[in-house]
Amino acid sequence: MTARHETARSGHPALSPANSPIGPLGARPPRSTELPPPLAPNGAPQGIPLTGRRGRGALTNDTGRFERQTRELVDDGWENEDIAPPLRTEVTSETARAIITRNSSPDIPFDRSINPYRGCEHGCVYCFARPTHAYMGLSPGLDFESKLFAKPNAASLLARELSRKGYEVAPIAMGTNTDPYQPIEQTYRITRSVLEVLSEFNHPVTIVTKSARVTRDLDILSDMARRNLVKVALSVTTLDAKLARSMEPRASTPSKRMEAMKLLSEAGVPVGVMVAPIIPALNDHEIEKILTGASYAGAQSAGYVLLRLPLEIKDLFADWLRENEPGKAEHVLSLIRSMRGGKEYDAEWGQRMRGSGPYAWQISRRFEIACKRLGLDRGGWKVDSSQFRVPGRGKQLALL
């Protein structure tokens, strides 16, 4: 039998459900499994039993950093811990109050974005968005990929926000935090409804996704492309199907992503490739191969991001490495530190996406040379902001 053991974090009194900072238990999203037992003999965390987390990226479900109590499983010897029911995906509808998120980060090329979902079922173990689930009182581990939030009123909110007097037009980015074409989009179709509004308003949009499901919306995307309103980038981390299945368990296979790139290109939709994230000693040897494949598939531009390990991702990724790549784990982590000033992560503007030091420079040069050779260094297709109009009001200039 498994017993739950709860401990107050150092410096914090234990809380009752009534005085929890995120409200009583009845008002909080449900939690899944607790902290894992100690390390296995190979140095990897045992985490949730394999039968329970099959098809998931994270090994563990550590308590979120804002919680005042930690929890762990204690085996009293009465049950077989190796058998657990599969972890099911739960989706909660969220009534959002606004849908366009603004940012002023100097090292990203957009100032606004839309995320139809919180959490992502793709389960990419390295996903830099995982720590955001802690704000929901949930774990950045397995909760992030199994306890999801959908925003069914996204399209109506968007139409209202775009119709406001004085709205200034600039491309909206989708796929910047969680994937707009993750598996639940097949049922909820929120991304499609958002695209329908953007098309109606002649509003430019850029999309980044790891899912071949984007081709479902070829009718909208190709129509917007004819008006120069859309650009799509497929994120390809590796061409190794086995590595992708382990690292990005519910994302489309690499071959499906390449096929989606080809279909979009043939339909006249401007396509790019994002080699992201680049992980030293794990997938960096594939840079040229990925770019070559994308070029043949019709990509017109390319970009990359070096692996980022902020907050909880540091431990989640290290745990995954030690279980799935035990012979490479310490070497990979050492190279990451060499590109981050001796740390696992450096959040400094301009450094967080590219890193620093000789190994980071080598990656940058290889990428630059390959892009130049393949014609992927031309800056891509610029979407047009001048056609924006509010339906019923006539044309509205971008600077008004």
C-alpha positions in Angstrom: 0.0 0.0 0.0 1.2 3.5 -0.8 0.9 6.0 2.0 1.2 9.8 1.5 3.8 11.7 3.6 3.4 15.4 3.7 6.1 17.8 5.0 6.0 21.6 5.4 8.6 23.3 3.3 11.5 24.9 5.4 10.4 28.3 6.8 6.7 27.7 6.1 4.0 26.5 8.5 1.9 23.6 7.3 -1.4 24.9 5.8 -4.9 23.5 6.1 -7.0 23.4 3.0 -9.0 26.4 4.3 -6.0 28.8 4.5 -4.2 27.6 1.3 -3.0 30.6 -0.8 -4.9 29.3 -3.8 -8.1 28.5 -2.0 -9.9 25.5 -0.6 -9.4 22.1 -2.1 -12.8 22.1 -3.8 -11.9 25.2 -5.8 -8.5 23.9 -6.9 -7.7 21.9 -10.0 -7.2 18.2 -9.2 -3.7 16.9 -8.7 -2.2 13.7 -10.0 0.5 11.6 -8.4 3.0 12.8 -5.8 6.7 13.1 -5.5 8.7 10.0 -6.5 10.6 7.6 -4.2 14.5 7.9 -4.0 16.8 7.3 -6.9 17.0 4.0 -8.7 20.2 2.0 -8.8 21.3 3.6 -12.1 21.0 7.1 -10.5 17.8 8.0 -12.3 14.7 8.9 -10.2 12.2 6.0 -10.0 9.4 8.6 -10.3 5.9 7.4 -11.3 5.8 3.7 -12.2 6.5 3.2 -16.0 3.0 1.7 -16.5 1.5 4.9 -15.2 3.5 7.4 -17.2 3.9 5.5 -20.5 3.5 8.0 -23.3 4.5 10.9 -21.1 7.7 13.0 -21.0 8.3 13.9 -17.4 9.3 11.1 -14.9 8.0 12.9 -11.8 5.3 15.2 -10.5 7.1 17.3 -8.0 5.1 19.8 -6.0 4.9 23.3 -7.6 7.4 25.8 -6.2 4.7 28.0 -4.7 3.2 25.2 -2.6 4.2 25.3 1.1 4.1 21.5 1.5 6.0 18.8 -0.4 4.7 15.3 -0.8 6.3 11.9 -1.5 5.3 8.3 -1.9 6.2 5.9 0.9 6.0 2.2 0.1 4.9 0.2 3.1 5.5 -3.1 1.2 1.8 -4.1 0.7 1.5 -3.2 -3.0 3.5 -3.7 -6.3 4.6 -0.2 -7.1 5.5 -1.3 -10.7 1.8 -1.5 -11.7 -0.1 1.7 -12.0 -3.1 2.8 -14.1 -2.2 5.0 -17.2 -2.2 8.7 -16.5 -5.2 10.2 -18.2 -5.5 13.6 -19.7 -7.9 16.0 -17.9 -9.1 19.2 -19.6 -10.7 22.1 -17.7 -12.5 24.8 -19.5 -11.2 28.2 -18.5 -13.1 31.5 -18.9 -10.4 33.8 -19.9 -10.8 37.6 -19.5 -8.3 38.5 -22.2 -6.7 36.5 -25.0 -3.8 38.6 -26.4 -0.7 38.4 -24.2 1.8 41.3 -24.5 5.5 41.2 -23.9 8.4 43.6 -24.1 11.3 41.1 -24.3 14.1 42.6 -26.4 15.3 39.2 -27.7 12.1 37.9 -29.3 10.6 39.2 -32.6 7.0 39.7 -31.5 5.2 41.8 -28.9 2.0 39.8 -28.7 0.8 36.2 -28.7 -2.2 34.0 -28.2 -2.1 30.7 -26.3 -5.5 28.8 -26.6 -4.4 26.2 -24.0 -2.5 26.1 -20.8 -0.3 23.0 -20.4 0.6 20.8 -23.4 -0.1 17.2 -24.0 2.9 16.8 -26.3 4.9 16.2 -23.1 8.2 17.6 -24.4 10.4 17.1 -21.4 12.5 20.2 -22.1 9.5 22.6 -22.6 10.4 26.0 -21.1 6.7 26.6 -20.4 6.4 23.9 -17.8 7.1 26.2 -14.8 4.0 28.2 -15.6 1.8 25.4 -14.3 3.1 26.2 -10.8 0.9 29.3 -10.9 -2.1 27.1 -11.1 -1.1 25.2 -8.0 0.0 22.3 -10.2 3.3 20.5 -10.9 5.5 21.5 -13.9 6.1 17.7 -14.2 3.3 15.3 -15.2 0.6 17.7 -14.3 1.7 20.1 -17.1 1.1 17.4 -19.7 -2.0 15.7 -18.3 -4.0 18.5 -16.5 -4.7 21.0 -19.3 -6.8 24.1 -19.5 -8.7 25.2 -22.6 -10.0 28.7 -23.4 -13.2 28.1 -25.4 -14.1 31.8 -25.5 -10.8 32.7 -27.2 -12.3 33.6 -30.6 -15.0 35.9 -29.2 -12.5 37.6 -26.9 -10.1 38.1 -29.8 -12.8 39.7 -32.0 -13.7 42.0 -29.1 -10.0 43.0 -28.5 -9.3 43.6 -32.2 -12.4 45.8 -32.5 -11.3 48.2 -29.8 -10.8 51.7 -30.9 -7.1 52.5 -31.3 -5.9 48.9 -31.6 -2.5 49.0 -33.3 -1.8 46.1 -35.7 1.3 43.9 -35.5 1.7 40.1 -36.2 0.2 37.9 -33.5 2.4 34.8 -32.6 0.8 31.4 -31.8 2.8 28.5 -30.4 5.1 30.6 -28.3 4.3 29.0 -25.0 2.2 25.8 -25.5 1.4 24.2 -28.9 -1.8 25.4 -30.5 -2.1 22.1 -32.4 -1.6 19.7 -29.5 -3.9 16.6 -29.5 -6.8 18.2 -27.7 -7.1 20.7 -30.5 -8.7 17.9 -32.5 -11.7 18.1 -30.2 -11.7 21.7 -29.0 -10.8 23.4 -32.3 -10.0 26.6 -30.5 -6.9 27.3 -32.7 -9.1 27.0 -35.8 -11.7 29.4 -34.4 -8.9 31.9 -33.6 -7.6 31.7 -37.2 -11.1 32.2 -38.5 -11.3 35.5 -36.6 -7.8 36.6 -37.7 -8.7 35.9 -41.3 -11.9 37.8 -41.1 -10.0 40.9 -39.7 -7.2 40.5 -42.2 -4.8 40.2 -39.2 -1.3 38.8 -39.7 -0.3 35.8 -37.7 2.8 33.5 -37.3 2.5 29.9 -36.0 5.1 27.6 -34.5 4.1 24.0 -33.9 5.4 20.4 -33.5 2.2 19.0 -34.9 1.3 17.8 -38.4 -2.3 18.6 -37.3 -1.6 22.1 -38.7 -2.4 20.8 -42.2 -6.1 20.3 -41.1 -6.4 24.1 -41.4 -4.9 24.3 -44.9 -8.1 25.9 -46.2 -7.8 28.9 -43.9 -4.0 29.1 -44.0 -3.7 29.0 -47.8 -6.4 31.7 -48.1 -4.5 33.9 -45.6 -1.3 33.2 -47.4 -2.7 34.5 -50.6 -3.2 37.8 -48.7 0.3 37.6 -47.2 -1.1 37.2 -43.7 0.5 34.0 -42.3 3.7 32.2 -41.9 4.1 28.7 -40.3 7.2 27.2 -38.8 7.5 23.5 -37.9 9.7 22.8 -34.9 12.0 19.8 -35.5 14.3 18.7 -32.7 15.6 15.5 -34.1 15.1 13.1 -37.1 15.6 10.1 -34.8 12.1 8.7 -34.3 13.2 6.8 -31.1 14.7 9.9 -29.5 11.7 12.0 -30.5 9.3 9.4 -29.0 11.1 9.5 -25.7 11.7 13.3 -25.5 8.5 14.5 -27.2 6.1 11.6 -26.7 2.9 12.9 -28.0 4.2 15.3 -30.7 4.0 14.3 -34.4 6.9 12.1 -35.5 9.8 13.9 -37.3 8.7 12.4 -40.7 5.2 13.7 -40.2 6.5 17.2 -39.4 8.6 17.2 -42.6 5.5 15.9 -44.6 3.4 18.7 -43.1 6.1 21.2 -44.1 5.9 19.9 -47.7 2.1 20.1 -47.8 2.0 23.6 -46.5 4.6 24.8 -49.0 2.8 23.2 -51.9 -0.4 24.9 -50.8 1.4 28.3 -51.0 1.8 28.8 -47.2 5.2 30.3 -46.3 7.1 27.7 -44.2 10.1 27.8 -41.9 11.9 25.4 -39.7 12.8 25.8 -36.0 15.6 23.5 -34.8 14.6 23.8 -31.2 15.9 23.1 -28.8 19.5 22.3 -29.7 20.9 20.0 -27.0 24.7 19.6 -26.9 25.9 16.0 -27.4 22.4 14.8 -27.9 20.9 16.3 -31.1 23.4 19.0 -32.2 25.0 16.6 -34.6 21.8 16.7 -36.6 21.7 20.4 -37.3 22.8 20.1 -41.0 20.6 17.0 -41.6 17.5 18.7 -40.2 18.1 21.9 -42.2 18.7 19.9 -45.4 15.5 17.9 -45.0 13.5 21.0 -44.3 15.0 22.7 -47.3 13.9 19.8 -49.6 10.4 20.0 -47.9 10.0 23.6 -48.9 11.2 25.6 -45.9 12.2 29.2 -46.8 13.8 30.2 -43.5 15.3 28.7 -40.3 16.0 29.5 -36.7 17.2 27.8 -33.6 17.1 28.0 -29.8 19.6 26.5 -27.5 18.2 24.3 -24.7 16.8 26.4 -21.8 16.5 25.0 -18.3 14.8 27.6 -16.1 13.4 26.7 -12.7 11.9 23.2 -12.4 13.0 22.2 -15.9 16.6 21.8 -14.7 15.7 18.8 -12.6 13.0 17.4 -14.9 15.5 17.3 -17.8 18.4 15.9 -15.7 16.1 13.1 -14.5 15.0 12.3 -18.0 18.6 12.3 -19.2 19.7 9.9 -16.5 16.9 7.4 -17.3 17.0 7.6 -21.1 20.6 8.6 -21.9 22.6 7.4 -18.8 25.9 7.2 -20.7 25.6 10.8 -22.0 23.9 12.5 -19.1 26.8 14.0 -17.3 28.5 15.0 -20.5 25.4 16.8 -21.8 24.9 18.7 -18.5 28.6 19.7 -18.4 28.4 21.1 -22.0 25.2 23.0 -21.0 26.9 24.6 -18.1 29.9 25.5 -20.4 27.4 27.5 -22.5 25.6 29.1 -19.5 28.5 30.6 -17.6 28.9 27.6 -15.4 25.2 27.4 -14.5 22.4 25.3 -15.9 20.7 28.4 -17.1 21.4 32.1 -17.7 18.3 34.3 -18.2 20.2 37.3 -19.5 18.6 39.0 -22.5 20.4 38.0 -25.7 22.1 35.0 -24.0 19.2 32.8 -23.0 18.4 31.8 -26.6 21.9 31.3 -27.8 24.3 30.8 -24.9 27.9 31.9 -24.8 31.4 30.3 -25.0 33.2 28.3 -27.6 30.7 25.4 -27.9 27.8 27.9 -28.4 29.8 29.8 -31.0 30.5 26.6 -32.9 26.8 25.8 -33.0 26.0 29.3 -34.2 28.6 29.1 -37.0 27.5 25.6 -38.1 23.9 26.8 -38.3 24.8 30.0 -40.2 26.9 28.1 -42.7 24.3 25.4 -43.4 21.5 28.0 -43.8 23.6 30.0 -46.2 24.4 26.9 -48.3 20.7 25.9 -48.4 19.3 29.3 -49.0 17.6 29.5 -45.6 19.2 32.7 -44.6 17.1 35.2 -46.5 15.0 36.3 -43.5 11.8 34.4 -44.5 8.5 35.9 -45.6 7.3 39.1 -43.9 3.6 39.1 -43.2 1.5 42.2 -44.1 -0.1 44.4 -41.4 -1.5 47.0 -43.7 -4.7 45.1 -44.7 -6.2 45.0 -41.2 -9.9 46.1 -41.0 -12.6 45.7 -38.5 -15.6 44.0 -40.3 -18.3 46.5 -40.9 -16.0 49.5 -40.4 -14.0 49.4 -43.7 -10.3 49.4 -44.0 -8.2 50.5 -40.9 -4.6 51.6 -41.4 -2.0 49.8 -39.4 -0.8 52.9 -37.6 -4.2 54.2 -36.5 
